[in-house]
């Protein structure tokens, strides 16, 4: 009985989502929005990783200068 209800629910969902012609402009806009969001997220991630690398490199160089100054 549960399988039968699940199959009916899936079939009903598929039948209800068959309005592709009416929503083509909306789907295109959603697609563009999601693509731009993905690119923005990737760019933010790349920028954050590079900033972390620069900060880490700067800290390492500061530590090296400090260790050289302590040796004098």
C-alpha positions as CSV (number, residue, x, y, z in Angstrom):
1,X,0.0,0.0,0.0
2,X,2.8,2.4,0.8
3,X,4.5,1.7,-2.5
4,X,1.2,2.4,-4.3
5,X,0.8,5.8,-2.5
6,X,4.4,6.7,-3.2
7,X,4.0,5.9,-6.9
8,X,0.8,8.0,-7.0
9,X,2.6,10.9,-5.3
10,X,5.5,10.7,-7.8
11,X,3.1,10.5,-10.8
12,X,1.1,13.4,-9.5
13,X,4.3,15.5,-9.0
14,X,5.4,14.8,-12.6
15,X,2.0,15.6,-14.0
16,X,1.8,18.8,-12.1
17,X,5.2,20.0,-13.3
18,X,4.4,19.7,-16.9
19,X,4.0,23.5,-17.6
20,X,7.4,24.0,-19.2
21,X,6.0,26.1,-22.0
22,X,4.4,28.6,-19.6
23,X,7.5,29.0,-17.4
24,X,10.3,29.1,-20.0
25,X,11.2,32.7,-19.3
26,X,11.0,32.2,-15.6
27,X,13.1,29.0,-15.8
28,X,15.7,30.9,-17.9
29,X,15.9,33.7,-15.3
30,X,16.2,31.2,-12.5
31,X,19.0,29.4,-14.5
32,X,20.9,32.7,-15.0
33,X,20.4,33.6,-11.3
34,X,21.8,30.3,-10.1
35,X,24.7,30.4,-12.6
36,X,25.7,33.9,-11.5
37,X,25.3,32.9,-7.8
38,X,27.6,29.9,-8.4
39,X,30.2,32.1,-10.1
40,X,30.0,34.7,-7.3
41,X,30.4,32.0,-4.7
42,X,33.4,30.5,-6.5
43,X,35.0,34.0,-6.9
44,X,34.4,34.7,-3.2
45,X,36.0,31.4,-2.2
46,X,39.0,32.0,-4.5
47,X,39.5,35.5,-3.1
48,X,39.2,34.3,0.5
49,X,41.8,31.5,-0.2
50,X,44.2,33.9,-1.8
51,X,43.8,36.4,1.1
52,X,44.5,33.7,3.6
53,X,47.6,32.6,1.7
54,X,48.9,36.2,1.6
55,X,48.2,36.7,5.3
56,X,50.0,33.4,6.1
57,X,53.0,34.4,4.0
58,X,53.1,37.8,5.6
59,X,53.0,36.2,9.1
60,X,55.8,33.8,8.2
61,X,58.0,36.7,6.9
62,X,57.3,38.7,10.1
63,X,58.3,35.7,12.2
64,X,61.5,35.3,10.2
65,X,62.4,39.0,10.6
66,X,61.6,38.7,14.4
67,X,63.8,35.6,14.7
68,X,66.7,37.4,12.9
69,X,66.3,40.5,15.1
70,X,66.4,38.3,18.3
71,X,69.6,36.7,17.1
72,X,71.5,40.1,17.0
